[in-house]
Amino acid sequence: MNVSVVGATGYSGMELIRLLANHPSFTVSGVYSSSTAGSRLDAENKQLHGLTQLVLKEYNADEIADTSDLVFLALPSGIAKDLVPELYEKNVKIIDLSGDLRLKEHGEYEQWYKKPAAKAEYVQEAVYGLSEWNRPNIGKAKLLANPGCYPTATLLALAPLAEQGLIESSDVIVDAKSGISGAGKKSSNATHYAHANENLSIYKVHKHQHIPEIEQQLRHWNSSFEPIMFSTHLVPMTRGIMATIHAKVKKGVTSKEILDAFVQKYEKEPFVRLRGENDFPSTKEVYGTNFCDIGFRIDERTDRVTLVSVIDNLVKGAAGQAVHNANIMMGLKETEGLQLVPVFP
């Protein structure tokens, strides 16, 4: 099957190229970038030297529809929404890696992203692509909203407990940290080497655009869920997210019930590795892979559970989850192209 990548020179786009290069069922038929059109992909990205003959092109919906079964939109939020309507009408399946199609409630996108929203009919049509939790709908999807990186790490840890009502819905705190690649390829003061190196900084306090996405999904599993406390930090490493989550457990809930909830949901999931009680993962242990590793421990003194969830923000948090969803959408084996061993150390 042929696929195209729009926004191929950004970090998520390049990660898609890396994963798709070894995919047994997908062939990259076109790569598109408005800023570097006309250049060979390996000239712009030296890590691909000699590995591809693809030439970057200006975006062309007709060409994509004629040459592709599926297109990945690896574009910044605010841009992808303008390309979706034309592609959708041309009968090509779409996976959008931006946040443009994730928020269903009217007005939330404008409030949190500070940009005009996509047309409502496409937002409502888009299937939320948290692979392990929405598989039946993903399999039927023509238009898919790939989850954000922070929501992926956070929701995979919270979902089994929220769905089974094991935690209090009014008292959830998420303390999340990300490597610098999560901020995208364009440099800023915060990501400048001299500012980020040997430094730890908090950002977008109570204003991060992933907050409503997380809350939307929690309410989907448990309608009683109230707003969460969510904070994000930038750490001086290239890849990785660690979400440390604190939640009040319901009275009488035991460690075994927590463990059973995780095992029941994830025992047969290929990309969620349950570490169990008092065995906490680190970001290096999922580096370069589509794994999400989760550990937990209940503090009986405070009746709180601490969950630790780690992912590679560019793989499970972006391109890897997109390929996983593409496999589901196209009826392929879900692990195709994603059976990667973590890079360590």
C-alpha positions in Angstrom: 0.0 0.0 0.0 1.2 3.5 -0.8 1.3 6.3 1.8 2.3 9.9 1.7 3.8 12.1 4.4 2.9 15.8 4.5 5.3 17.7 6.7 8.0 15.2 6.1 10.9 17.3 7.4 9.6 17.9 10.9 10.6 15.7 13.8 7.3 13.6 13.6 7.5 13.5 9.8 11.1 12.2 9.9 10.2 9.6 12.5 7.4 8.4 10.2 9.9 8.1 7.4 12.2 6.1 9.6 9.4 3.7 10.7 7.9 3.4 7.2 11.3 2.6 5.6 11.2 -0.9 7.3 7.4 -1.4 7.1 6.6 -4.6 5.1 3.3 -3.4 3.8 3.6 0.4 3.3 5.7 2.2 0.7 6.2 5.9 0.9 5.0 7.2 -2.4 5.4 10.9 -1.7 6.9 13.4 0.7 5.7 16.9 1.0 7.2 20.0 2.5 6.5 23.6 1.6 9.7 24.9 3.0 12.1 22.6 1.1 10.2 21.5 -2.0 12.4 20.5 -4.8 15.2 19.1 -2.6 16.0 15.4 -2.2 14.8 14.1 1.2 18.3 12.8 2.0 19.9 16.1 1.2 17.8 17.9 3.8 18.2 15.0 6.3 21.7 13.6 6.2 20.9 10.6 8.4 19.1 9.3 5.3 22.1 9.8 3.0 22.0 7.1 0.3 18.9 5.5 1.8 16.2 7.2 -0.3 15.7 8.8 -3.7 12.5 10.6 -2.7 12.2 14.3 -3.7 10.2 16.7 -1.5 7.3 18.3 -3.2 4.8 21.1 -2.7 1.5 19.9 -1.3 -0.8 18.6 -4.0 -4.1 17.0 -2.9 -4.8 15.5 -6.4 -1.4 13.9 -6.6 -1.7 12.5 -3.0 -5.1 11.0 -3.8 -3.9 9.5 -7.1 -0.8 7.9 -5.6 -1.7 7.0 -2.0 -4.1 4.8 0.0 -3.4 6.8 3.2 -1.8 10.1 4.1 -0.1 11.2 7.3 -0.4 14.9 8.1 2.7 15.6 10.3 2.0 19.4 10.4 1.8 22.0 13.2 -1.6 22.6 14.7 -3.5 25.2 12.7 -2.3 24.1 9.3 -3.6 20.5 9.0 -7.2 21.5 9.4 -7.1 23.4 6.1 -5.9 20.4 4.1 -8.3 17.8 5.6 -11.5 18.8 3.6 -10.0 18.5 0.2 -8.3 15.2 1.0 -11.4 13.8 2.7 -13.5 14.3 -0.4 -10.9 12.5 -2.6 -11.4 9.2 -0.8 -7.9 8.9 0.8 -7.6 7.9 4.4 -6.1 10.5 6.7 -4.2 10.4 9.9 -3.7 13.9 11.4 -0.8 14.1 13.9 -1.7 17.7 14.9 -4.2 18.7 17.5 -6.7 20.2 15.0 -9.2 17.4 15.1 -9.0 16.1 18.7 -11.3 18.4 20.7 -15.0 17.7 20.1 -16.6 20.4 22.3 -17.3 23.6 20.4 -15.0 26.5 21.3 -12.4 24.5 23.2 -9.9 24.4 20.4 -10.0 28.2 20.0 -9.7 28.6 23.8 -6.7 26.3 24.2 -4.8 26.6 20.9 -5.6 30.3 20.3 -6.3 29.5 16.6 -9.4 29.1 14.4 -10.9 25.7 14.7 -11.4 23.1 11.9 -14.9 22.8 10.4 -17.2 21.1 12.9 -18.2 18.2 10.5 -14.6 17.0 10.2 -13.9 17.3 14.0 -17.0 15.2 14.7 -16.1 12.7 12.0 -12.5 12.2 13.2 -11.9 9.1 15.3 -9.7 9.6 18.3 -6.7 7.2 17.8 -5.7 6.0 21.2 -4.9 2.6 19.7 -5.4 0.3 22.7 -8.7 1.9 23.7 -10.5 2.7 20.4 -9.6 -0.2 18.2 -13.1 -1.0 16.7 -13.7 2.6 15.6 -10.1 3.1 14.4 -10.6 0.0 12.1 -13.6 1.7 10.4 -12.1 5.2 10.3 -11.5 7.3 7.2 -10.3 10.3 9.2 -8.3 9.9 12.4 -7.0 12.3 15.1 -3.7 10.9 16.4 -3.4 11.6 20.2 -0.9 14.1 21.6 2.2 12.8 23.3 1.4 13.9 26.9 -2.2 12.6 26.6 -0.9 9.2 25.4 1.4 8.7 28.4 -1.2 10.0 30.8 -4.3 8.3 29.5 -2.8 4.9 29.1 -1.9 4.9 32.8 -5.2 6.4 34.0 -7.7 4.7 31.7 -8.1 1.2 33.4 -8.6 2.9 36.8 -10.9 5.5 35.5 -13.0 3.1 33.6 -13.4 0.7 36.6 -14.0 3.6 39.0 -11.1 2.7 41.2 -9.9 6.3 41.8 -11.7 9.5 42.9 -12.6 11.6 39.8 -12.1 14.9 41.6 -8.5 14.5 42.7 -6.0 13.7 39.9 -2.6 15.4 39.6 -0.3 14.8 36.6 3.3 15.9 36.8 4.7 15.4 33.3 8.2 15.9 31.8 9.3 15.9 28.2 12.5 15.9 26.2 13.2 18.9 24.0 12.1 17.3 20.7 8.5 17.5 22.0 8.7 21.3 21.3 9.2 20.6 17.6 12.0 21.4 15.2 11.7 25.2 15.3 14.1 26.6 17.9 13.0 29.0 20.7 14.5 30.6 23.8 13.3 27.7 25.9 14.9 25.0 23.6 18.1 26.9 22.8 21.0 24.7 24.0 22.4 27.3 26.4 19.0 27.7 28.0 17.9 24.0 28.1 21.2 22.3 29.0 21.6 21.6 32.7 18.3 23.2 33.3 14.7 22.1 34.3 11.8 24.4 33.5 8.1 24.4 33.9 5.9 25.8 31.1 2.3 26.5 30.1 1.2 26.3 33.7 -2.5 25.5 33.8 -2.6 26.4 30.1 -1.3 23.5 28.2 -3.4 22.6 25.1 -3.3 18.9 26.0 -5.4 19.4 29.2 -8.8 19.4 27.5 -7.8 16.4 25.4 -7.0 14.4 28.5 -10.1 15.5 30.3 -12.3 14.8 27.3 -11.1 11.2 27.2 -11.4 10.7 31.0 -15.0 11.8 30.8 -15.6 9.4 28.0 -14.7 6.5 30.3 -16.2 8.0 33.4 -18.7 10.9 33.0 -18.2 12.0 36.6 -14.6 13.1 36.0 -13.7 16.6 37.1 -10.9 18.8 35.8 -7.4 17.6 36.6 -4.2 19.3 37.7 -1.7 19.0 34.9 1.8 20.5 34.7 4.6 20.1 32.1 8.3 20.5 32.4 11.1 20.6 29.8 14.1 18.4 30.7 17.6 18.5 28.9 17.3 15.3 26.9 16.3 14.7 23.3 13.4 12.2 23.6 11.1 10.8 26.2 8.1 11.6 28.4 7.5 10.6 31.9 4.1 11.2 33.4 4.0 10.9 37.2 0.3 10.7 38.2 -1.1 11.0 41.7 -4.7 10.0 42.3 -6.9 9.3 45.4 -8.1 5.7 45.4 -11.6 4.8 46.4 -12.1 3.6 49.9 -11.1 -0.1 50.2 -9.3 -0.3 46.9 -6.2 -2.5 47.1 -3.0 -2.9 45.2 -4.3 -6.2 43.8 -7.4 -4.5 42.3 -5.2 -1.8 40.7 -2.9 -4.5 39.2 -5.8 -6.6 38.1 -7.3 -3.6 36.2 -4.1 -3.1 34.3 -3.6 -6.8 33.6 -7.2 -7.2 32.4 -6.8 -4.4 29.9 -3.2 -4.7 28.8 -2.1 -8.3 29.2 -2.4 -8.9 25.5 -1.6 -5.5 24.2 1.7 -5.6 22.3 2.9 -2.0 23.1 1.9 -1.5 26.7 4.4 -3.2 29.1 3.1 -3.4 32.6 5.9 -3.2 35.1 3.6 -3.8 38.1 3.7 -2.6 41.7 6.8 -0.7 42.9 8.7 -1.3 39.6 9.0 2.1 37.9 10.2 2.6 34.3 12.5 5.2 33.0 12.4 7.0 29.6 15.6 5.3 28.3 13.9 1.9 28.5 11.4 2.8 25.7 13.8 5.0 23.7 13.1 4.7 19.9 10.1 2.3 20.3 6.3 2.3 20.4 6.2 0.9 23.9 4.5 2.6 26.9 5.8 1.2 30.2 3.7 1.7 33.4 4.5 1.1 37.1 2.5 2.0 40.2 2.5 2.0 44.0 -0.3 2.7 46.5 0.6 4.8 49.5 -1.6 3.4 52.3 -0.7 6.3 54.5 -2.4 8.8 52.2 -4.7 6.5 50.2 -3.2 7.7 47.0 -1.8 5.7 44.1 1.3 7.0 42.2 1.4 5.9 38.5 4.5 6.3 36.4 4.1 6.1 32.6 6.9 6.5 30.1 7.0 6.8 26.3 9.2 8.0 23.5 7.3 11.2 22.5 8.2 10.9 18.9 7.2 7.2 18.5 4.4 6.2 20.9 3.6 9.8 21.3 3.4 10.6 17.6 4.7 8.6 14.6 4.7 5.2 16.1 1.1 5.5 17.3 0.2 6.8 13.9 1.7 3.8 12.2 -0.1 1.5 14.7 -3.3 3.2 13.8 -2.6 2.9 10.1 -2.1 -0.8 10.5 -5.5 -1.1 12.2 -7.2 1.1 9.6 -5.8 -1.0 6.8 -6.5 -4.4 8.3 -2.8 -5.3 8.9 -1.1 -7.0 11.8 -0.9 -4.3 14.4 2.8 -4.8 15.1 4.0 -4.5 11.5 6.9 -2.1 11.2 6.9 -1.5 15.0 8.7 -4.5 16.5 11.6 -2.4 17.7 13.9 -3.1 20.6 14.7 0.0 22.7 18.0 1.8 22.0 20.1 1.4 25.2 22.0 3.0 26.7 
